[in-house]
Amino acid sequence: MAPAVPLAVLALVALVALVAPGLGAAPGCDYPAHRWCSSRDVAVACQVESRCPSLPRPAAAPVQLSLYYESLCPACREFLVVKLFSTWLLLPEEMLNITLVPYGNAQERNVSGKLDFRCQHGPEECLGNMMEACLMHEAKNFSTYFPVIFCLESGSSVTKNLEACLQIYAPEVDSGRIRACVQGDTGVALMHHNAQLTDALEPPHQYVPWITVNGKHTDELQAQAEASLLGLVCHLYQGEKPEACGGSKAPKFLSGCRR
């Protein structure tokens, strides 16, 4: 009578047959067959990724969206409040990365060795732009400052509601530091940086809100973002889609603020 084959040996043989039929299926693989599906790195080294369905999917890169805007531009405020903020709330953090650049159609001048800014909607808009830039600088964390900016842009006054918006959304942020930034050299430096970012756009911006997606701007991407930002981000994201990506409709938007 032939000797009994241990159960562990039979299990190993079955695993080899399932993962990589034929001993030559993974040339140069230094791992035993029972470890081939233990991690993605091992599966790649042994060339058996397609035969390891239990491996976690690699993390997908977030969609990168940059909004170039002005604090008092009606169309900018509407896009930020109605579309951008709501989309950010609906999607997981790893799915969408947002950059805000408050400057828009402003102009930078050197007056007697000092930088001066002229804004499309007047000095109040320059103050709003700088206030939001300083808020980002002081708060640092996007999830901290974006709700405050949403509060400012959705309220009756962008420049007069800072204290109230901070108290509601980010009480840990010191309003005094933001005001010191606005009144000092830091605010000017931040606005100069935003001017450089805006001037470096390719193609050059023609209006605001000006939207880039994954570093690109086209008329089609702009139209898609304004019509259904949630749908656009869901379409572009390569990872597993959340329930919020089931579909979205959007109202028509105001025309942008042209230069």
C-alpha positions in Angstrom: 0.0 0.0 0.0 1.3 3.5 -0.9 2.2 5.7 2.0 -0.4 8.4 2.9 0.3 11.9 1.7 0.1 14.5 4.5 -2.8 16.9 4.2 -0.4 20.0 4.4 1.4 18.7 1.3 -1.8 18.2 -0.6 -2.9 21.8 0.3 0.4 23.2 -0.9 0.1 21.3 -4.2 -3.4 22.6 -4.7 -2.2 26.2 -4.0 0.6 25.9 -6.5 -1.8 24.6 -9.1 -4.3 27.4 -8.4 -1.8 30.3 -8.3 0.8 29.3 -10.9 0.2 26.1 -12.9 3.6 24.8 -13.9 6.8 25.2 -11.9 8.1 27.7 -14.5 5.3 30.2 -14.0 7.4 32.6 -12.0 11.0 32.7 -13.2 13.4 34.5 -10.9 10.9 34.3 -8.0 12.7 33.7 -4.7 9.5 33.2 -2.7 7.9 29.8 -1.9 4.5 29.3 -3.7 2.5 29.7 -0.5 3.7 33.3 -0.2 3.1 34.4 -3.8 -0.2 36.1 -3.0 0.9 37.4 0.5 1.5 41.0 -0.8 1.4 43.0 -4.0 5.2 43.3 -4.0 5.7 39.6 -3.8 3.0 38.9 -6.5 4.7 41.4 -8.8 8.1 39.8 -8.2 6.6 36.4 -9.0 4.5 37.6 -11.9 1.2 36.3 -10.5 -0.8 39.5 -9.9 -3.6 38.3 -12.1 -3.9 35.1 -10.1 -4.2 36.8 -6.7 -7.7 38.3 -6.6 -7.6 38.9 -2.9 -4.8 41.5 -3.2 -5.8 45.0 -2.3 -6.0 47.4 -5.2 -3.3 50.1 -5.3 -4.4 53.5 -4.1 -5.5 55.8 -6.9 -4.2 59.3 -7.2 -6.6 62.0 -6.2 -8.1 64.3 -8.9 -6.2 67.6 -8.7 -8.4 70.7 -9.0 -7.2 74.3 -8.8 -9.5 77.2 -8.6 -8.2 80.6 -9.7 -10.8 83.1 -8.4 -11.6 86.6 -7.0 -13.2 87.0 -3.6 -16.0 89.3 -4.8 -16.6 87.8 -8.3 -20.3 86.6 -8.3 -19.6 83.6 -10.5 -16.6 82.7 -8.5 -18.5 82.8 -5.2 -21.3 80.7 -6.7 -19.0 78.0 -8.1 -17.1 77.8 -4.8 -20.2 77.7 -2.6 -22.6 75.7 -4.6 -20.4 73.3 -6.6 -16.9 73.0 -5.1 -17.7 73.0 -1.4 -20.6 70.5 -1.8 -18.5 68.2 -4.0 -15.7 68.3 -1.4 -18.2 67.4 1.3 -19.6 64.4 -0.6 -16.3 62.8 -1.6 -13.7 61.1 0.5 -10.6 63.1 1.2 -8.3 60.8 -0.9 -10.4 61.4 -4.0 -10.1 65.1 -4.5 -7.2 67.5 -3.9 -8.2 71.2 -4.1 -5.9 74.3 -4.5 -7.4 77.8 -4.0 -5.7 80.8 -5.6 -7.5 84.1 -4.7 -6.2 86.7 -7.2 -8.0 86.4 -10.5 -7.9 89.5 -12.7 -6.0 91.6 -10.2 -2.9 93.6 -11.3 0.3 93.8 -9.5 2.4 97.0 -9.6 5.7 98.2 -8.0 5.1 101.6 -6.5 8.3 103.2 -5.1 9.8 99.8 -4.3 6.6 98.4 -2.7 4.1 96.0 -4.3 0.6 97.3 -4.8 -2.5 95.4 -6.1 -5.5 96.7 -8.0 -8.5 94.3 -8.1 -11.3 94.1 -10.6 -14.0 94.7 -8.0 -12.1 97.4 -6.1 -10.1 97.6 -2.8 -12.6 95.5 -0.9 -11.9 92.6 -3.2 -8.1 93.0 -2.7 -8.7 92.9 1.0 -10.9 89.7 0.6 -8.3 88.0 -1.5 -5.5 88.8 1.0 -7.6 87.8 3.9 -8.3 84.4 2.4 -4.7 83.9 1.4 -3.6 84.7 5.0 -6.3 82.4 6.4 -4.8 79.5 4.3 -1.3 80.5 5.5 -2.2 80.5 9.2 -4.6 77.5 9.3 -2.5 75.4 6.9 -4.9 72.4 6.9 -7.3 72.5 4.0 -10.1 70.9 6.0 -9.7 73.7 8.5 -9.7 76.7 6.2 -12.0 75.6 3.4 -15.2 75.7 5.6 -14.2 79.2 6.7 -13.7 80.4 3.2 -17.1 78.8 2.3 -18.6 80.8 5.2 -17.0 84.0 4.0 -18.0 83.6 0.4 -21.6 82.5 1.1 -22.2 85.4 3.6 -23.3 89.0 3.2 -19.7 90.3 3.4 -16.5 88.5 2.6 -14.4 91.0 4.6 -16.5 91.6 7.7 -17.5 88.1 8.8 -14.1 86.6 9.6 -14.6 86.5 13.3 -18.0 84.9 13.1 -16.9 82.3 10.5 -13.9 81.4 12.5 -16.0 81.0 15.6 -18.3 78.6 13.8 -15.9 76.6 11.7 -12.4 77.0 13.1 -12.3 78.5 16.6 -8.8 77.2 17.1 -7.5 79.6 14.5 -6.3 83.0 15.8 -8.0 85.9 14.0 -5.4 88.3 15.3 -2.7 86.4 13.4 -4.7 86.6 10.2 -5.2 90.3 10.5 -1.5 90.8 11.3 -0.7 88.9 8.1 -3.1 91.1 6.1 -1.6 94.3 7.5 2.1 93.1 7.2 4.6 91.9 4.7 3.4 88.3 4.8 0.1 89.2 3.2 1.9 91.1 0.4 4.2 88.2 -0.2 1.3 85.7 -0.4 -0.5 87.9 -2.9 2.7 88.2 -5.0 2.9 84.4 -5.0 -0.7 84.1 -6.1 0.0 86.7 -8.9 2.9 84.5 -10.1 0.8 81.4 -10.0 -1.9 83.1 -12.0 0.4 84.7 -14.5 2.1 81.3 -15.1 -1.1 79.7 -16.3 -0.9 78.0 -19.7 -3.0 78.9 -21.5 -3.3 82.3 -19.9 -6.6 82.8 -18.0 -9.2 84.9 -19.7 -11.8 85.0 -17.0 -12.6 83.8 -13.5 -13.5 81.3 -12.1 -10.7 79.6 -14.0 -10.4 75.9 -13.3 -7.6 73.5 -14.0 -8.0 69.8 -13.6 -4.9 67.6 -13.1 -2.9 70.6 -14.2 -4.8 71.3 -17.4 -7.3 73.8 -18.6 -9.5 73.3 -21.7 -12.9 74.8 -22.6 -14.4 71.3 -22.3 -13.0 70.7 -18.8 -14.2 74.2 -17.7 -17.7 73.5 -19.0 -17.8 70.1 -17.5 -16.7 71.4 -14.1 -19.3 74.1 -14.1 -22.1 71.8 -15.3 -21.4 68.8 -13.0 -18.2 69.0 -10.9 -19.2 65.9 -9.0 -19.7 63.9 -12.2 -16.4 65.1 -13.6 -14.4 64.1 -10.6 -16.1 60.8 -10.4 -15.4 60.1 -14.0 -11.7 61.0 -13.8 -11.0 59.2 -10.5 -9.4 55.8 -11.2 -10.1 54.2 -7.8 -13.1 52.7 -6.3 -16.1 55.0 -6.7 -18.1 56.0 -3.6 -21.9 56.0 -3.5 -21.9 59.8 -4.2 -20.8 59.0 -7.7 -24.2 57.7 -8.7 -24.8 60.8 -10.8 -25.3 64.5 -10.5 -27.2 67.4 -12.1 -26.4 71.0 -11.8 -28.1 74.4 -12.4 -26.8 76.9 -14.9 -24.2 79.3 -13.6 -23.6 83.0 -13.9 -21.2 84.1 -16.6 -17.7 84.5 -15.4 -15.8 87.7 -14.5 -13.8 88.6 -17.7 -10.8 90.7 -17.6 
